[in-house]
């Protein structure tokens, strides 16, 4: 094997090792059920038992955020009657991400 081939092989190994290390980096995963806009006065009036109506509709897909960035849509499911989970229904494409960003600024 010539010198160039050795360098490319080592670079490939380094990349694989770096990617393997990257897969162990923890990230925050958030499921967003909905949002609501309220005034500071309305927030200050909240107490135990208060309800906040969200803009989302029951049964509507919810957003999955990874480190605060929109990543996928899914449906909330019950797991063993005591916990909730998210069944991912679609991963957002790059085009969808750009469309969502443009909608935010209209």
C-alpha positions in Angstrom: 0.0 0.0 0.0 1.4 3.4 -0.9 1.7 6.3 1.5 -1.5 8.0 0.3 -3.5 4.8 0.9 -2.1 4.5 4.4 -3.1 8.2 5.2 -6.6 7.7 3.8 -7.0 4.4 5.8 -5.9 6.2 9.1 -8.2 9.1 8.4 -11.1 6.7 7.9 -10.3 5.0 11.2 -10.0 8.4 13.0 -13.4 9.4 11.6 -15.0 6.2 12.8 -13.5 6.6 16.2 -14.7 10.2 16.4 -18.2 9.3 15.3 -18.3 6.5 17.9 -17.3 9.0 20.6 -20.0 11.4 19.4 -22.7 8.8 19.7 -22.2 8.8 23.5 -22.8 12.5 23.9 -25.9 13.0 26.0 -28.7 15.2 24.5 -31.9 16.5 26.0 -35.1 15.1 24.4 -38.3 17.0 25.0 -41.9 16.2 23.9 -43.9 19.4 23.5 -47.6 18.9 23.9 -48.6 22.4 23.0 -48.1 26.1 23.7 -50.2 29.0 25.1 -49.6 32.7 25.2 -50.5 34.4 28.5 -49.8 37.8 30.0 -47.7 38.2 33.1 -50.8 39.1 35.0 -52.5 35.9 33.9 -49.5 33.8 35.0 -49.4 35.5 38.4 -53.1 34.6 38.9 -52.3 30.8 38.4 -52.7 28.6 41.4 -53.2 25.0 42.3 -56.0 23.6 40.1 -55.7 26.3 37.4 -56.0 25.2 33.8 -54.1 26.4 30.8 -55.7 25.7 27.5 -53.1 24.7 24.9 -53.2 25.6 21.2 -52.9 21.9 20.2 -55.8 19.6 19.7 -56.3 16.2 21.4 -55.0 13.4 19.2 -52.9 15.8 17.1 -49.2 14.7 16.6 -46.8 16.3 19.1 -43.4 17.7 18.6 -40.1 16.0 19.6 -37.3 18.4 20.3 -33.6 17.4 20.6 -31.6 20.0 22.5 -34.4 22.5 21.8 -34.5 21.9 18.1 -37.5 20.4 16.3 -36.6 16.9 15.1 -39.8 14.8 14.7 -43.5 14.3 15.2 -45.1 11.6 17.1 -48.1 10.4 19.1 -48.2 10.1 22.9 -48.9 6.6 24.1 -49.3 5.0 27.5 -46.8 2.4 28.6 -47.7 -0.1 31.3 -50.5 2.3 32.6 -48.0 4.3 34.7 -45.7 6.1 32.2 -46.0 7.8 28.8 -43.9 7.4 25.7 -43.8 8.8 22.2 -44.3 6.7 19.1 -42.4 8.6 16.3 -44.5 9.0 13.2 -42.2 11.2 11.1 -38.7 12.6 11.2 -38.6 16.1 9.8 -36.8 16.6 6.5 -34.5 19.6 5.9 -37.2 21.1 3.6 -39.8 20.9 6.4 -37.3 22.5 8.9 -36.8 25.4 6.5 -40.6 25.8 6.0 -41.2 25.8 9.7 -38.6 28.5 10.2 -40.1 30.7 7.4 -43.6 30.3 9.0 -42.2 31.7 12.2 -41.2 34.9 10.6 -44.4 35.6 8.6 
